[in-house]
Amino acid sequence: MGKKNLFVFENTYTLNNFILQRWYKLADRAIGTRKPFAVALSGQKSLIPFMSRIGAIIDFDYWPHTHLFQSDDCFTQKNINGFYKDVIQQHLLTTISIEGHQFHGFSREDVDIFFRAKAYEAELLMFFRLKLGQVPVFDLVLLGMDQSGHISSWHPDILRLSHQGRFLNSFSSRHFQSATIALSPAVINQARTVIVVSTGPLDAAVVKGLIGQNEEAGHLNFLNSAKGHVYYLFDRQSAPRPSFLADFQPYDESLSYSGF
């Protein structure tokens, strides 16, 4: 089981520095073994500053060896092509030197949610050259967390009620007129490193769930079985109250506990 690290940072800039350092380290390791650097990422709001930051490095030496995968997406009648895909396109793909085949997203052609999931699973099988019983192993999975504690698209509904494929969970809600596809927890837990980013006020129940003190927030702990490293990163605005700080750590330029 991977170690869960909870870090608090002074601001978004220092938080993104941490992600960049991990990105460099993991990319060097993958490319050093003559393998592509495989990253799965969400398009959630808390990740936009990092995407803009790394997207500004146009002559990045790692881009020719990097393959980017969507970790999840949400589809509605107003956005049948996927909301997160558009965010990634706008804030990252339009500025970096990456070929079309190096970005792996959910198909825009299949309206049916299950056909999109099947097509994406086939793409994962081909890229990772998987045999029967194997699952993809990403070098890095980068996810966002909102104020309610939903980690990207892994809200309670998709974890409990979704159709479970080999590598993906898909969930369709007529009530909300929306559909969601997300990498399954089993796949995410195989990643070498998982980073979850929160940049905004968090409810106390969410913090309790992260440190195992709130059974009703158990959906927050689907990463507890991770085999690699798991990092939860918080900026000053989303940092927990003093009573919870014993479970969190400052990192480099991040805030000391006395700041709360």
C-alpha positions in Angstrom: 0.0 0.0 0.0 1.4 3.4 -0.9 2.0 6.1 1.6 -0.6 8.9 1.8 1.1 12.3 2.0 -0.9 15.4 2.9 1.0 18.7 2.2 -0.1 22.3 2.7 1.5 25.1 0.5 1.8 28.8 0.9 0.2 29.4 -2.5 -0.6 27.8 -5.9 2.8 28.7 -7.3 4.7 26.6 -4.7 2.2 23.9 -5.0 2.7 23.7 -8.8 6.5 23.6 -8.2 6.0 20.4 -6.3 4.0 18.9 -9.1 6.7 20.0 -11.6 9.4 18.4 -9.6 7.5 15.1 -9.5 6.8 15.4 -13.2 10.5 15.8 -14.0 11.6 12.9 -11.8 9.0 10.5 -13.1 9.6 11.5 -16.7 13.4 11.0 -16.3 12.7 7.6 -14.9 10.4 6.5 -17.7 12.4 7.9 -20.6 15.6 6.5 -19.0 14.2 3.0 -19.5 13.3 3.9 -23.1 9.6 3.9 -22.3 7.1 6.7 -23.0 6.1 8.9 -20.1 2.4 8.1 -19.5 0.3 10.7 -17.6 -3.5 10.5 -16.9 -5.0 13.8 -15.9 -8.4 15.3 -15.2 -9.6 18.7 -16.4 -10.9 19.9 -13.1 -10.7 23.6 -12.1 -8.0 23.1 -9.5 -5.6 21.7 -12.1 -5.9 24.6 -14.6 -3.1 26.7 -13.0 -0.7 23.7 -13.4 -1.8 23.0 -16.9 -1.2 26.6 -17.8 2.2 26.6 -16.1 3.6 23.5 -17.7 1.9 24.4 -21.0 4.0 27.6 -21.1 7.2 25.4 -21.4 6.9 25.2 -25.1 10.4 23.7 -25.7 10.0 21.1 -23.0 12.4 18.2 -23.7 10.0 15.7 -22.3 7.1 16.5 -24.7 8.3 14.2 -27.6 8.3 11.3 -25.1 5.0 12.1 -23.3 1.6 10.6 -23.8 -1.3 12.3 -22.1 -4.5 10.4 -21.2 -7.9 11.6 -19.9 -8.6 10.2 -16.5 -12.3 11.1 -16.6 -14.9 13.3 -18.2 -18.4 14.5 -17.8 -20.9 14.7 -20.7 -24.2 16.7 -20.8 -26.7 17.6 -23.5 -25.0 21.0 -23.8 -21.5 19.5 -24.0 -21.7 16.1 -25.6 -18.0 16.1 -26.4 -16.9 16.3 -22.8 -16.3 19.2 -20.5 -12.9 18.2 -19.2 -11.5 17.5 -22.6 -12.3 21.0 -23.7 -10.5 22.3 -20.5 -7.4 20.3 -21.3 -7.5 21.4 -24.9 -7.7 25.1 -24.0 -5.2 25.3 -21.2 -2.6 22.7 -22.2 -2.8 21.1 -25.7 -3.0 24.4 -27.6 0.4 25.5 -26.4 2.6 22.4 -26.1 4.7 20.6 -28.8 2.8 17.3 -28.8 1.5 15.3 -31.7 -2.1 14.3 -32.1 -1.4 10.6 -31.4 0.2 11.5 -28.0 -3.1 12.7 -26.5 -5.6 9.9 -25.7 -9.1 11.2 -25.0 -12.6 9.9 -25.0 -14.1 9.7 -28.5 -16.2 12.6 -29.8 -17.9 10.3 -32.3 -19.8 7.9 -30.1 -22.8 9.6 -28.3 -23.5 6.5 -26.3 -21.5 6.5 -23.0 -20.7 2.8 -23.1 -19.4 2.8 -26.6 -17.1 5.7 -25.7 -15.8 3.7 -22.7 -15.3 0.6 -24.9 -13.3 2.5 -27.5 -11.1 4.0 -24.8 -10.5 0.7 -23.2 -9.4 -0.6 -26.6 -6.9 2.3 -26.9 -5.5 1.5 -23.5 -5.0 -2.1 -24.4 -3.2 -1.2 -27.5 -0.9 1.5 -26.0 0.1 -0.5 -22.9 0.3 -3.8 -24.9 -1.7 -5.5 -22.1 -2.2 -9.3 -21.8 -5.1 -11.0 -20.2 -5.4 -9.9 -16.5 -3.1 -7.0 -16.8 -4.1 -3.3 -16.2 -2.4 -0.1 -17.4 0.3 1.3 -15.1 0.6 5.1 -15.5 3.7 6.9 -14.4 1.5 9.7 -13.0 -2.2 10.3 -12.4 -3.1 13.9 -11.7 -6.5 14.6 -10.2 -8.4 17.5 -8.8 -10.6 17.8 -5.7 -13.6 20.1 -5.3 -14.9 21.7 -2.1 -17.3 18.8 -1.5 -14.4 16.3 -1.6 -15.2 14.8 -5.0 -11.9 13.7 -6.5 -12.4 14.6 -10.1 -15.3 12.4 -11.3 -15.1 9.9 -8.5 -18.2 10.9 -6.6 -20.2 8.4 -4.6 -22.6 7.6 -7.5 -19.9 6.5 -10.0 -18.2 4.4 -7.3 -21.4 2.6 -6.2 -23.7 2.6 -9.2 -21.5 2.7 -12.3 -21.1 0.1 -15.0 -17.7 -1.4 -14.4 -15.7 -2.3 -17.4 -12.2 -3.7 -17.5 -10.4 -0.4 -16.9 -13.2 2.2 -16.7 -16.3 3.0 -14.7 -19.2 4.7 -16.6 -22.3 6.2 -15.0 -25.3 7.7 -16.7 -27.9 9.8 -14.8 -31.2 10.6 -16.5 -32.2 12.8 -13.5 -29.2 15.1 -14.0 -29.1 14.5 -17.8 -25.4 13.8 -17.6 -23.0 10.9 -18.0 -19.5 10.2 -16.6 -16.6 8.0 -17.6 -13.6 7.5 -15.3 -10.6 5.3 -15.0 -11.5 2.6 -12.4 -10.0 2.8 -8.9 -8.2 -0.5 -9.7 -6.3 1.2 -12.5 -5.6 4.4 -10.6 -4.3 2.4 -7.7 -1.7 0.8 -9.9 -0.1 4.1 -10.9 3.5 4.8 -9.8 2.4 8.2 -8.4 -1.0 9.8 -7.8 -1.4 13.5 -7.0 -4.7 15.1 -5.9 -4.9 18.9 -5.9 -7.3 21.0 -3.9 -7.3 24.8 -4.2 -10.3 26.2 -2.3 -12.1 26.0 1.0 -12.7 22.4 2.2 -15.5 21.2 4.4 -14.4 19.7 7.7 -16.2 16.5 6.9 -13.9 16.2 3.8 -10.8 16.6 5.9 -12.1 14.0 8.4 -12.8 11.6 5.5 -9.2 12.0 4.2 -7.7 11.1 7.5 -10.2 8.3 8.2 -12.4 10.0 10.8 -15.6 10.1 8.8 -17.1 6.8 7.6 -19.7 8.6 5.5 -16.9 10.1 3.4 -15.4 6.7 2.6 -15.5 7.5 -1.1 -12.5 9.8 -0.4 -10.4 6.9 0.5 -10.6 4.8 -2.7 -6.8 5.6 -3.1 -6.0 3.8 0.1 -5.1 0.7 -1.8 -2.6 2.5 -4.1 0.7 0.7 -4.7 2.6 3.9 -5.5 3.0 7.2 -3.8 -0.2 9.3 -3.2 0.0 13.0 -2.5 -2.8 15.3 -1.5 -1.8 18.9 -2.1 -3.6 21.9 -0.5 -3.1 25.6 -0.8 -3.6 28.1 2.0 -7.2 28.6 1.2 -8.1 24.9 1.4 -5.9 24.1 4.4 -7.6 22.4 7.3 -8.3 23.8 10.7 -5.6 23.5 13.5 -7.4 20.5 15.1 -6.6 18.4 11.9 -3.1 19.7 11.2 -1.3 16.8 12.9 -2.1 14.7 9.9 -0.8 17.3 7.4 2.8 18.3 6.6 4.5 21.5 5.4 6.6 20.9 2.3 9.6 23.2 1.6 8.1 26.7 1.1 4.7 25.6 2.4 3.1 27.1 5.5 4.0 26.0 9.0 1.2 24.7 11.2 1.3 27.9 13.3 -0.2 29.8 10.3 -3.6 28.4 11.1 
